[in-house]
Amino acid sequence: MATQRTPALIVRKVYCTSPNRPVRRGKNSCRGACLYPRPILPPRFNSVPMARLITTSASRSPSIDPVTSESQVWLSSSKVEKYARIDINPVTLEELLQLGETHDLLSSARFAHNELPKRMARRVKGVNPWIKSVYQLYHDSLEKLLSLPEPVDQETQQIFTEELRKLVQAHQEVIPKLAKGFKECIKYMTRDSATNFLDNMIHARIGIRVIAEHHLSLYTPAANYIGVVNTRLSPASLVTSVAKYAQELCEFNYGSSPEFNIIGHTDTLMAYIGVHLEYIFMELIKNAFRATVEYSQRTGRADHPPVEIAICKGPEDVIIRIRDQGGGISSKDFPHIWEYSYTTVPKYDEGDGIFSTQARMEMQSGVGGPIAGK
């Protein structure tokens, strides 16, 4: 009997200069994750639509991470060199669900024990040498992981899990430190090297934190969850709560906000890491609300047209489209919209620039905090 393909998730945002002239943005609407239409769940899970998440770090070849001449000075550890050269295994939701469903905590611990040192070593090699505290944190974490015995029984499994919990907590402040370091050195870096550095760092953190926090979450099971994966996630419910919060932000900043309508297959359920989808929704909906209000202010439009959120469940995809009438993206901005340092927010409202969003959302902890970790 052939295994039924299960749906993947595609999030799209449509910007409109007018209701009849949509300008489409690419379907990969966030930097944090790459979404591919691949079957994920074993047959027993096929009643719930599914999306596959592969972190970019997991799908990169070992030769991708650049090592600058400055970095070589820092690479004094043969352990770093050894583990950074080992291929890493892709992290799929199927593997996370299978580990959690069998309640095999020892297998989960052994997988994390085997996979995390390789990813940590790559971060030691890939981190910018100017950000010493971040480098030192990854280096110390790698040394700690390598010093732990391989989980082979309940005692060694418990030792590994407790130490892993401490390491996850220690890495909570990496993104704020990274933001400060980035602000200090951005003027000395080319646009491409800045983008590559941040892409590699953030993508790698997603994989590291998914592995670590999934294992830790298996010790505190919750209804409809296997580790960090919500097996019955409702996109409609999640986008509703996110849109209401975005409305509050919009009203606080502008004094008004547009309404939103959710249409389509609103009863869709899927298995996914909710905090990742929540972050994507928040970024896109905030942008849609802000564009709508500012376009109304510029054009003298009396009422804000609603933002339309459509959920479409197909045989192999769950497509979520966010459509606003906020004036669209100007042609001069298109070459720059994926740059970390680019923003249309006025200077007085930038805060920490590219990291101001993460700073405002620090209360939303979770895998990758919200995606890449705090």
ABEGO torsion letter per residue (X at the ends): XBBBBBBBBBBBBBBBABAABBBBBBABABAABBBBBBBABBAAAAABBBBBBBBAAAABBAAABBBBAAAAAABABAAAAAAAABBBBBBBAAAAAAAAAAGBAAAAAAAAAAAAAAAAAAAAAABBAABAAAAAAAAAAAAAAAABBBBABAAAAAAAAAAAAAAAAAAAAAAAAAAAAAAAAAAABBAAAAAAAAAAAAAAAAAAAAAAAAAAAAABBBBGBBEABBABBBAAAAAAAAAAAAAAAAAAAAGBBBBBBBBEBAABBBBBBAAAAAAAAAAAAAAAAAAAAAAAAAAGBABBBBBBBBBBBBAABBBBBBBBBAGEBBAAAAAAAABAABBABBAAAAEAEAAAAAAAAAABBEBGOAAAEX
